């Protein structure tokens, strides 16, 4: 018997005591869901009937190889069933083996198939299909029905009182119940309610329309009971927050609220009638603007910086706004834009990715000063090999029992991935480093975070020029816009990074799931396959907030409500988001590959990005340390990341660069 650890955020497994009903003798049906991910995994749902009681097993994954020659289990059971008797599981697989083998050998696995093993249950199975209940419904339809409840789950804690008035709400009500809510359910008529609760083995309580609930979900406005959080399935009322529900492509992304994932199927209306928890104030100061300066400064950024923001882009925008307040004119140019820089007095290049292009743009402008903020980290030079190895594990290891073995090998750097990732991907590191070396030959001043980054720059690239320390550029006293509708009312772990393998979000999702800690992910999606893996790995307390749902003000609110801010990346572009969140008291969990460990000193948990067990333990420690050390952390951030000091240092770097440029190209 083998297991997978995907799609547990739906919380649809039966209660532990129901496992006794899962055996071959009570198997009533099996349903095949065709390939439902980029790797074309197929799934099987199973239904067991004992007397008038049903037990539904959702989302077993099919292993095709054992269908050809049965040497191992042909199903990967959800990890929630790890206490199930293995002999009974083997007997169930023997019963479904002939039917399942035919589906794949006759290429029927491309379409859904339902096999009834207990003819006496046929009428009830037909009724369940009519009601779109768990086990007999296509996953696309199921995800659409689940959407309001997946969204509402961010407001659920143990004992939360939820009211559901929705003819298609039975499976969603089950997911809320399994997540800890006490559910009152109304489906339209008593017979449907009785059948659904028996099929799903639920324990709902009667709906009291005179009562006020914590959460209420309905399919139409008039049916919505009074509640602090209200969710309308099809549209909303005036003043509601509109949240799109999309048909995700591929379906393995499951429930999505981002139109970038596929066509919009419906719109939820969300409202909050309560007093949200107060956002903690940031201790970051905003420098006083004096004005009266002049000059033209060009900011050179990576090609996708404006569409896929990261720490480098955020820091650049903070600096640009401060310069403009002083009277400077600032132009922002992605390196692919073929900018004309001849009219600018100074060029500031952001990130090592722009080095080669910056040098080309400045070849004909020898007198223009060049300042570089490179964000040099990754002392072990694993920025390419580490993410590639991690991605190979997540994409190719399906058996949950094998994950710990592979994760240990990943942490020990003893994992060979040639057999699972034979393609010869282009490693960009040598070309990037060559570009940095070339640009440093033209660079007048380097702006660095501190001694750790400076030591790397000098040892790796032989830099002997001037370096100015600027710990971080972060907006002071940012305006906050309450976003409780997006994330709920409790504290959480925040990971605000681009969604790609170098940023290591899946390791964080797995750690948070094991520790049952709430975690919020956001950031631009760069790698859609990595995004799919993240969505599959998330637990019931994990959230994904699409970029389009956030502006600067409610992003600041997220940082001000986070208990922990996490960045376990293999390599990064700075620590802007971490500093901004830590300034409100969110405790940092940082990668040993970055330079944040130097700047935060004792006020951070630092982890090897490849050591999954260490990430899990450090995340738990950070969660515990956060409230006790919050004020000490804020005091450290106030002193270390003083923005007046940072701005003066940056302007000093500009002045020094101008002097060096003038001495390099004497007049005449």
ABEGO torsion letter per residue (X at the ends): XBBBABGAAAGABBBAAAAAABBAAABABBBBBBBABAAGBBBBBBBBBBEABBBBBBGBBBBAAAAABBABBABBBBAAAAABBAAAAAAAAAAAAAAAAAAAAAGAAABBBBBBABAAAAAAAAAAAAAGBBGABBAAAAAAAAAAAAAAAAABBBGBBBBBBBAAAAAAAAAAAAAGBBBBBBAGBAAAAAAAAAAAGBBBBBBBAABBBABBBBABAAABBBBABBBBABEBBBGBBBBBBBBBOBAAAEBBABAAAEBBABBBBBBBBBBBBBBBBBABBBBBBAEGBBEBBBBBBBAAAAABBBAAAAAAAAAAAAAAAAGBBBBBBBAAAGBBAAABABBBBBEAAAAAAAAAAAAABAABBBBBBAGBBGAAGAAAAAAAAAAAAAAABABAAAAAAAAAAAAAGABBAAAABABBBBBAAAAAAAAAAAAAAABABBBBAEAAAAAAAAAAAGBABBBBBBABBBBBGBBBBBAAAAAEABBBBBBBBBBBAAAGAAAAAAAAAAAGBBBBBBEBBABAAAAAAAAAABBAABBBBBAAABBAAAAAAAAAABABBBBABABBAEAAAAAAAAAAGBBBBBBAABAAAAAAEABBBBBBAABAAAAAAAAAAAAAAAAAAAAAAAAAAAAAABAAAAAAAAAAAAAAAAAAAAAABBBX
